Amino acid sequence: MTFKACKLGGAEGLVVTVYDDGAGARAEWILGGQGNTRHTIETQYALQSQLVAQTPGSIETGRWYDVKVVLRGRHMDCFLDGKLVQSAEVLPRQTLQVYASATRDEKTGEIILKVVNPGEEPADVAIQLDGVARVSSSAQATVLTGERDDAVNSFDKPASVAPITKTVSGTGPTFQHRFAPRSLTVLRIGGGAASGPATP
């Protein structure tokens, strides 16, 4: 990434966002930060900010700079006016294929799996239920999904994003299930006596 940048005013310098996954993970090269006294490389992941590298430096007001950032995997090289100023290993973009949790209704013995597939493609997942003596061969699946990432309900289309409940077969202590793209799925599986925790 190469571009020209000019500071127009203020006490700080320039911020170059190298990547931002929209979910809280990002890497930035900050020129003339900390009161225009330091160049820094900073990352944020899981709401935790980290100062990866810093070096003394400032940015002049009204001067145009040639800025270049090279990202190879996790390694980031930062150049100012053709000179390598900083290098560091930064956080990669990290998005799990699925996110899941498992609980059990102690009164009914029902096992409840909550699974989110944030991706653009269906996810085929192998599920293993530990700590139960037996489970039903079918389950109730409630699925909330949208056709696109920006899908919303409106007066014209009030059910663009709405949960759909259906019965799925083939469940057991171990089974495979396909989770739709951009979806939240709640699987409710009838179970028997418990012998330990249920985990996906």
Residue pairs with C-beta under 8 A, 6 or more apart in sequence:
1 16
1 18
1 68
1 69
1 70
1 71
2 66
2 67
2 68
2 69
3 67
4 64
4 65
4 66
4 67
5 14
5 16
5 31
5 64
5 65
5 67
6 62
6 63
6 64
6 65
7 13
7 14
7 32
7 59
7 60
7 61
7 62
7 63
8 61
8 62
9 61
11 35
11 36
12 32
12 33
12 35
12 36
13 30
13 31
13 32
13 33
13 36
13 58
13 59
14 30
14 31
14 32
14 59
14 65
14 67
15 28
15 29
15 30
15 31
15 33
16 28
16 29
16 30
16 31
16 67
16 69
17 26
17 27
17 28
18 26
18 27
18 28
18 29
18 69
18 71
18 76
18 90
19 25
19 26
19 27
19 71
19 93
20 26
21 93
21 95
23 95
24 44
24 45
24 46
24 47
25 43
25 44
25 45
25 46
25 91
25 93
25 94
26 43
26 44
27 41
27 42
27 43
27 76
27 90
27 91
28 41
28 42
28 43
29 39
29 40
29 41
29 69
29 76
29 78
29 86
30 38
30 39
30 40
30 41
30 42
31 39
31 57
31 59
31 65
31 67
31 80
32 38
32 39
32 57
32 58
32 59
33 39
33 40
34 40
36 58
36 59
37 56
37 57
37 58
38 54
38 55
38 56
38 57
39 54
39 55
39 56
39 57
39 78
39 80
39 85
39 86
40 51
40 52
40 53
40 54
40 55
41 51
41 52
41 53
41 54
41 76
41 78
41 86
41 88
41 90
42 49
42 50
42 51
42 52
43 49
43 50
43 52
43 90
43 91
44 50
45 91
45 94
52 88
52 89
52 90
53 86
53 87
53 88
55 85
55 86
57 80
57 85
59 65
65 80
65 81
66 79
66 80
66 81
66 82
67 79
67 80
68 78
68 79
68 80
68 82
69 76
69 77
69 78
69 79
70 76
70 77
70 79
71 90
73 92
74 89
74 90
74 91
74 92
75 87
75 88
75 89
75 90
76 87
76 88
76 89
76 90
77 84
77 86
77 87
78 84
78 85
78 86
78 87
79 85
95 118
95 119
96 118
97 117
97 119
97 123
98 115
98 116
98 117
98 123
98 125
98 179
99 115
99 116
99 118
100 113
100 114
100 115
100 116
100 125
100 200
101 113
101 114
101 200
102 111
102 112
102 113
102 114
102 129
102 198
102 199
102 200
103 111
103 112
103 198
104 110
104 111
104 112
104 132
104 191
104 194
104 197
104 198
105 111
105 112
106 194
108 190
109 132
109 190
109 191
109 192
109 193
109 194
110 188
110 189
110 190
110 191
111 129
111 132
111 135
111 187
111 188
111 189
111 190
111 191
111 198
112 186
112 187
112 188
112 189
113 127
113 185
113 186
113 187
113 189
113 200
114 184
114 185
114 186
114 187
115 125
115 179
115 184
115 185
115 187
115 200
116 183
116 184
116 185
117 123
117 179
117 180
117 181
117 182
117 183
117 185
118 182
119 181
119 182
120 181
120 182
121 181
122 178
122 179
122 180
122 181
123 178
123 179
123 181
124 176
124 177
124 178
125 176
125 177
125 178
125 179
126 174
126 175
126 176
127 174
127 175
127 176
127 177
127 200
128 173
128 174
128 199
128 200
129 135
129 172
129 173
129 174
129 189
129 191
129 198
129 199
129 200
130 196
130 197
130 198
130 199
131 194
131 195
131 196
131 197
131 198
131 199
132 173
132 191
132 192
132 193
132 194
132 195
132 198
133 192
133 193
133 194
133 195
134 173
134 191
134 192
134 193
135 171
135 172
135 173
135 189
135 190
135 191
135 192
136 171
136 189
136 190
136 191
137 169
137 170
137 171
137 172
138 167
138 168
138 169
138 170
138 171
138 190
139 167
139 168
139 171
139 187
139 188
139 189
139 190
140 165
140 166
140 167
140 168
140 187
140 188
141 165
141 166
141 167
141 168
141 185
141 186
141 187
141 188
142 163
142 164
142 165
142 185
142 186
142 188
143 163
143 164
143 165
143 166
143 180
143 183
143 184
143 185
143 186
144 161
144 162
144 163
144 164
144 183
144 184
144 185
145 161
145 180
145 181
145 182
145 183
145 184
146 152
146 160
146 161
146 182
147 160
148 182
149 182
151 160
151 161
151 182
152 160
152 161
153 159
153 160
153 161
153 162
154 160
168 177
168 187
170 176
171 177
171 187
171 189
177 187
179 185
191 198
